[in-house]
Amino acid sequence: MELPSYFEDFLPLISPTKRQREVMVTENRRLRELLMGDEQLKAVLLSTFIQGSHRRATAIQGNKNHPCDVDVVAVTNIPRSPTTAEHAHRVFQPFLERHYKGKYETQDRSWCITVDPEVKLDLVPTSEPESKELREAVIAKSLRDWDPDGGFGVRKAMGVQSLTEAALEEARRDRDWEKSEPLWIPDKTRRTWEKTHPLFLIGWTAEKNLQCNGHFGHVVKALKWWRRHMQPTPKYPKGYPMEHIIADCCPNGIKSVAAGVSSTLDEIVRRYAQDATAKRTPFLPARGVTDPQINVLHRVTGEDFAGFYENVRNASELARQALNQESVRESALLWGKLFGPVFPKPPEEKSKVSVGYTPPSAPARPQEGRFA
């Protein structure tokens, strides 16, 4: 069964907590204000914006082992030539030393800043935008800012009744974000500039959510939760590569989260059977980037992909059983087996009435129940 009320209760439980959202919004604003007010960066920094899974409303709840991360993109006027990627990356280190001493570390394409045991910020520098239009949009801050509530704020502000309605409203706001050009970010380890298109991805995800009746982001969350908490090995794919696989395999027109989860798992099994058998990494081109094409699974080994595929195959069988169950209780128990103890439990079965009469031991009290 699809059990929409169960999934409506499940999704907030796997989304970032209220405290995590408050920390994210406070700390990302602080970082952005510090960046834009820094005298030493004033000559090179054009503006900042938010990207990543939280911006696309596909992030799940963080913890100390898997903190929530907010990607803060710092758009600069640094030219890719003759500036090296390594130099462009280092431009932000003095700033971080002044404001986040002892709290930051370098990564291949960003700076990771730990602001809370359960929240981190990723500072992602870019080169100068190639088009005048995008440069002007960035400077004018015409790119719509980030809502850290991931649908919860929209739900309250718009007076809508469900997370699905909230997701649809958020998607309508973001669908026009397919800007004309990618950005370039420096990879200091590979000593090269890498093409990326976060703005296109925001718009693409919004359009996909509309095509999926508001359920796509929720399907992503549910399967990310399954991946992290129920099948954490092999380590890869995870994060955005996992989201990309889900997006490629989630059919348009789904009418519920349950149906989306089941059909997505089925499609992964169908589509990647040959790759898994051959222990071969599939090629999934990054969205909005055509020259050169970049495989979002380039960090995933064929061995890891085969192990991941086997987990998906088992999960697809379980999800299909849960979806096909005619009993609310049995269906909920199977979904709980797939997603773990956080999935809402069905009410206990009532004991059968025995023959004869047994006096009650206490006055009868009404009990709460659940309905699909």
C-alpha positions as CSV (number, residue, x, y, z in Angstrom):
1,M,0.0,0.0,0.0
2,E,1.1,3.6,-0.6
3,L,0.3,4.7,3.0
4,P,0.5,8.5,2.3
5,S,-0.2,9.5,5.9
6,Y,2.7,7.3,7.1
7,F,5.1,8.8,4.7
8,E,3.8,12.3,5.6
9,D,4.9,11.5,9.2
10,F,8.1,9.8,8.1
11,L,9.6,12.6,6.0
12,P,9.9,15.3,8.8
13,L,11.6,12.6,11.0
14,I,14.4,12.2,8.4
15,S,14.7,15.9,7.5
16,P,17.1,18.3,9.2
17,T,15.9,19.1,12.7
18,K,14.6,22.5,13.7
19,R,17.8,23.2,15.6
20,Q,20.0,22.1,12.6
21,R,18.0,24.4,10.3
22,E,18.4,27.3,12.7
23,V,22.2,26.8,12.9
24,M,22.4,26.5,9.1
25,V,20.7,29.7,8.4
26,T,22.5,31.6,11.2
27,E,26.0,30.4,10.2
28,N,25.6,30.6,6.4
29,R,24.4,34.2,6.8
30,R,27.3,35.0,9.1
31,L,29.8,33.5,6.6
32,R,28.3,35.4,3.7
33,E,28.3,38.7,5.6
34,L,31.9,38.2,6.6
35,L,32.9,37.4,3.1
36,M,31.2,40.4,1.5
37,G,32.5,42.8,4.2
38,D,36.1,41.6,4.1
39,E,38.5,44.3,3.0
40,Q,41.1,41.9,1.5
41,L,38.5,40.0,-0.6
42,K,36.7,43.1,-1.8
43,A,38.8,43.4,-4.9
44,V,38.0,39.8,-6.1
45,L,34.6,38.8,-4.6
46,L,31.5,39.5,-6.6
47,S,28.8,37.8,-4.5
48,T,27.7,34.6,-2.9
49,F,24.8,32.2,-3.2
50,I,23.7,28.8,-1.8
51,Q,23.8,25.5,-3.7
52,G,23.7,21.8,-2.7
53,S,21.2,19.4,-1.4
54,H,19.7,21.7,1.1
55,R,19.1,24.3,-1.6
56,R,17.4,21.6,-3.7
57,A,15.4,20.4,-0.6
58,T,16.8,16.9,-1.0
59,A,18.9,16.7,2.2
60,I,18.4,14.4,5.1
61,Q,18.9,14.9,8.8
62,G,22.5,15.2,9.9
63,N,24.4,13.9,12.9
64,K,27.9,14.0,14.3
65,N,29.1,11.4,11.9
66,H,27.2,12.9,8.9
67,P,26.8,16.7,9.5
68,C,24.4,18.8,7.5
69,D,26.5,20.8,5.0
70,V,25.5,24.1,3.4
71,D,27.4,24.9,0.2
72,V,28.2,28.6,0.0
73,V,29.4,29.5,-3.5
74,A,31.8,32.5,-3.6
75,V,31.7,34.0,-7.1
76,T,34.9,35.9,-7.9
77,N,36.3,37.9,-10.8
78,I,39.4,35.7,-10.9
79,P,40.2,34.7,-14.5
80,R,40.9,31.0,-15.2
81,S,43.8,32.1,-17.3
82,P,46.5,32.7,-16.2
83,T,45.4,32.1,-12.6
84,T,46.0,28.5,-11.5
85,A,43.3,26.6,-9.7
86,E,45.6,26.1,-6.7
87,H,46.2,29.8,-6.4
88,A,42.5,30.6,-6.7
89,H,41.7,28.1,-3.9
90,R,44.3,29.7,-1.6
91,V,42.9,33.2,-2.0
92,F,40.4,32.4,0.8
93,Q,42.8,30.9,3.3
94,P,43.8,34.2,5.0
95,F,40.1,35.0,5.4
96,L,39.4,31.7,7.0
97,E,42.5,32.0,9.3
98,R,41.1,35.4,10.5
99,H,37.5,34.3,11.1
100,Y,37.5,30.5,11.5
101,K,40.9,29.6,12.9
102,G,41.1,26.0,13.9
103,K,37.7,25.3,12.5
104,Y,38.4,24.8,8.8
105,E,40.2,22.3,6.5
106,T,41.0,22.2,2.9
107,Q,39.2,19.9,0.4
108,D,39.8,19.3,-3.3
109,R,37.3,21.9,-4.5
110,S,36.2,23.7,-1.4
111,W,37.0,24.7,2.2
112,C,35.1,22.8,4.9
113,I,34.2,24.9,8.0
114,T,32.9,23.2,11.1
115,V,30.5,25.5,12.8
116,D,28.6,23.0,15.0
117,P,28.9,19.2,15.8
118,E,26.0,18.6,13.4
119,V,26.5,21.4,10.8
120,K,29.3,22.3,8.5
121,L,29.7,24.9,5.7
122,D,31.5,24.2,2.4
123,L,33.0,27.4,0.9
124,V,33.2,26.9,-2.9
125,P,35.1,29.5,-4.9
126,T,34.5,30.0,-8.6
127,S,36.2,31.9,-11.4
128,E,34.8,34.9,-13.1
129,P,31.4,34.2,-14.9
130,E,31.9,34.2,-18.7
131,S,28.7,35.9,-19.6
132,K,27.8,39.5,-18.8
133,E,24.2,38.4,-17.9
134,L,25.2,36.0,-15.2
135,R,27.8,38.4,-13.8
136,E,25.2,41.1,-13.5
137,A,22.7,38.7,-11.9
138,V,25.2,37.7,-9.3
139,I,26.2,41.2,-8.5
140,A,22.6,42.4,-8.3
141,K,21.8,39.4,-6.1
142,S,18.9,38.6,-8.3
143,L,19.4,34.9,-7.7
144,R,16.7,34.0,-5.2
145,D,18.1,33.3,-1.8
146,W,17.9,30.0,0.2
147,D,15.0,28.8,2.4
148,P,16.6,26.5,5.0
149,D,13.3,25.0,6.0
150,G,13.2,22.8,2.9
151,G,9.4,23.1,2.4
152,F,8.4,23.4,6.0
153,G,8.6,27.2,5.9
154,V,6.6,27.3,2.6
155,R,4.1,25.0,4.2
156,K,3.5,27.4,7.1
157,A,3.7,30.6,5.1
158,M,1.4,29.5,2.3
159,G,-1.1,27.8,4.6
160,V,-0.8,24.5,2.6
161,Q,-1.8,21.3,4.2
162,S,0.9,18.8,3.1
163,L,4.6,18.5,2.4
164,T,3.7,17.6,-1.2
165,E,1.9,20.9,-1.7
166,A,4.9,22.7,-0.1
167,A,7.3,20.9,-2.5
168,L,5.2,22.0,-5.5
169,E,5.1,25.6,-4.4
170,E,8.9,25.6,-3.8
171,A,9.5,24.0,-7.2
172,R,7.4,26.6,-9.0
173,R,9.7,29.3,-7.5
174,D,12.9,27.6,-8.7
175,R,12.0,26.2,-12.1
176,D,13.5,29.1,-14.0
177,W,17.0,28.7,-12.6
178,E,18.4,27.1,-15.7
179,K,20.9,29.9,-16.3
180,S,22.8,30.1,-19.6
181,E,26.3,29.0,-18.5
182,P,28.2,26.9,-16.1
183,L,30.7,28.1,-13.5
184,W,34.2,26.9,-13.0
185,I,35.6,25.8,-9.6
186,P,39.3,25.2,-8.8
187,D,40.4,21.7,-8.0
188,K,43.6,22.2,-6.1
189,T,44.6,18.6,-6.0
190,R,44.2,18.0,-9.7
191,R,45.5,21.5,-10.4
192,T,42.7,22.2,-12.9
193,W,39.5,24.2,-13.2
194,E,36.4,22.0,-13.3
195,K,33.1,22.9,-14.9
196,T,29.9,22.8,-12.9
197,H,26.4,24.1,-13.2
198,P,24.7,24.4,-9.8
199,L,22.1,26.9,-11.1
200,F,21.0,24.6,-13.9
201,L,20.8,21.8,-11.4
202,I,18.5,23.8,-9.1
203,G,16.2,24.6,-12.0
204,W,16.3,21.0,-13.3
205,T,15.4,19.6,-9.9
206,A,12.5,22.0,-9.5
207,E,11.2,21.0,-12.9
208,K,11.6,17.3,-12.0
209,N,9.6,17.8,-8.8
210,L,6.8,19.4,-10.8
211,Q,6.8,16.5,-13.2
212,C,6.6,14.1,-10.2
213,N,3.7,15.9,-8.6
214,G,5.9,17.2,-5.8
215,H,7.1,13.8,-4.7
216,F,10.6,13.7,-6.3
217,G,12.5,15.4,-3.5
218,H,10.8,13.2,-1.0
219,V,11.8,10.0,-2.9
220,V,15.4,11.3,-2.9
221,K,15.3,11.9,0.9
222,A,13.7,8.5,1.6
223,L,16.3,6.6,-0.5
224,K,19.2,8.6,0.8
225,W,18.0,7.7,4.3
226,W,17.9,4.0,3.4
227,R,21.3,4.3,1.9
228,R,23.0,5.9,4.9
229,H,21.2,4.1,7.7
230,M,20.2,0.7,6.3
231,Q,22.9,0.0,3.7
232,P,25.9,2.1,4.4
233,T,28.4,-0.2,2.6
234,P,30.0,0.1,0.2
235,K,30.8,3.7,0.9
236,Y,30.1,4.9,-2.6
237,P,28.0,6.1,-4.3
238,K,26.5,8.5,-1.8
239,G,25.5,12.2,-1.6
240,Y,24.9,13.9,-4.9
241,P,26.0,10.9,-7.1
242,M,23.3,8.9,-5.3
243,E,20.8,11.7,-5.9
244,H,21.7,11.8,-9.6
245,I,21.1,8.0,-10.0
246,I,17.7,8.4,-8.3
247,A,16.8,11.4,-10.6
248,D,17.7,9.4,-13.7
249,C,15.5,6.5,-12.6
250,C,12.5,8.1,-10.9
251,P,9.7,8.1,-13.4
252,N,7.6,11.3,-14.0
253,G,4.0,11.2,-13.0
254,I,4.4,9.3,-9.8
255,K,1.4,9.8,-7.5
256,S,3.0,9.0,-4.1
257,V,6.3,8.7,-2.4
258,A,5.8,4.9,-1.9
259,A,5.2,4.4,-5.6
260,G,8.2,6.6,-6.5
261,V,10.5,4.7,-4.2
262,S,9.5,1.3,-5.5
263,S,9.5,2.3,-9.2
264,T,12.9,4.0,-8.8
265,L,14.5,1.0,-7.2
266,D,13.0,-1.2,-9.9
267,E,14.4,1.0,-12.7
268,I,17.9,1.1,-11.1
269,V,17.9,-2.7,-11.1
270,R,16.7,-2.8,-14.8
271,R,19.0,-0.1,-16.1
272,Y,22.3,-1.0,-14.5
273,A,22.2,-4.8,-14.5
274,Q,25.0,-5.2,-17.1
275,D,27.2,-2.6,-15.4
276,A,26.8,-4.4,-12.1
277,T,27.5,-7.9,-13.6
278,A,30.7,-6.5,-15.3
279,K,31.6,-4.6,-12.2
280,R,31.8,-1.5,-14.4
281,T,31.2,2.1,-13.3
282,P,28.4,3.7,-15.4
283,F,28.9,7.0,-17.1
284,L,26.4,9.6,-15.8
285,P,27.1,13.0,-17.3
286,A,26.8,16.1,-15.0
287,R,23.7,18.1,-15.7
288,G,24.1,21.3,-17.8
289,V,27.8,20.5,-18.5
290,T,28.5,19.4,-22.1
291,D,32.1,20.4,-22.9
292,P,33.8,18.5,-21.5
293,Q,31.4,15.9,-20.2
294,I,32.0,14.9,-16.6
295,N,31.0,11.6,-15.0
296,V,29.4,12.2,-11.6
297,L,30.3,8.7,-10.7
298,H,34.0,9.1,-11.4
299,R,35.0,8.4,-7.8
300,V,32.9,5.1,-7.7
301,T,34.8,1.9,-8.5
302,G,33.2,-0.9,-10.5
303,E,33.4,-3.1,-7.4
304,D,31.6,-0.6,-5.2
305,F,28.9,-0.1,-7.8
306,A,28.3,-3.8,-8.0
307,G,27.9,-4.0,-4.2
308,F,25.6,-1.0,-4.2
309,Y,23.5,-2.6,-7.0
310,E,23.0,-5.8,-5.0
311,N,21.7,-3.7,-2.1
312,V,19.3,-1.9,-4.4
313,R,18.1,-5.2,-5.9
314,N,17.2,-6.5,-2.4
315,A,15.6,-3.3,-1.5
316,S,13.5,-3.2,-4.7
317,E,12.0,-6.6,-3.8
318,L,11.1,-5.5,-0.3
319,A,9.6,-2.2,-1.5
320,R,7.5,-4.0,-4.1
321,Q,6.2,-6.4,-1.4
322,A,5.3,-3.4,0.8
323,L,3.6,-1.6,-2.1
324,N,1.5,-4.7,-3.1
325,Q,0.3,-5.5,0.4
326,E,-3.4,-5.2,0.9
327,S,-3.1,-4.9,4.7
328,V,-2.2,-1.5,6.2
329,R,-0.4,-3.2,9.1
330,E,1.6,-5.6,7.0
331,S,2.5,-2.9,4.5
332,A,3.7,-0.5,7.2
333,L,5.8,-3.3,8.8
334,L,7.5,-3.9,5.4
335,W,8.2,-0.3,4.8
336,G,9.6,-0.2,8.3
337,K,11.9,-3.1,7.5
338,L,13.1,-1.1,4.5
339,F,13.6,2.3,6.2
340,G,14.3,1.2,9.8
341,P,12.7,2.0,13.1
342,V,12.2,5.7,12.3
343,F,9.4,4.7,10.0
344,P,6.0,5.0,11.8
345,K,4.8,1.8,13.3
346,P,1.2,0.6,12.7
347,P,-1.1,0.1,15.7
348,E,-1.0,-3.3,17.4
349,E,-3.4,-5.9,16.2
350,K,-6.5,-6.3,18.4
351,S,-6.7,-9.7,20.1
352,K,-9.4,-12.0,19.0
353,V,-12.6,-12.1,21.1
354,S,-12.7,-15.3,23.1
355,V,-15.9,-17.3,23.7
356,G,-17.7,-16.4,26.9
357,Y,-17.7,-13.3,29.0
358,T,-14.7,-11.8,30.9
359,P,-15.5,-8.8,33.2
360,P,-13.3,-5.8,32.4
361,S,-10.5,-5.0,34.8
362,A,-10.8,-1.2,34.3
363,P,-13.1,1.3,32.7
364,A,-12.7,1.4,28.9
365,R,-10.6,4.2,27.4
366,P,-10.6,5.3,23.8
367,Q,-7.3,4.5,21.9
368,E,-5.6,6.4,19.2
369,G,-5.3,4.7,15.8
370,R,-3.6,5.2,12.4
371,F,-5.2,5.1,9.0
372,A,-3.6,5.0,5.6
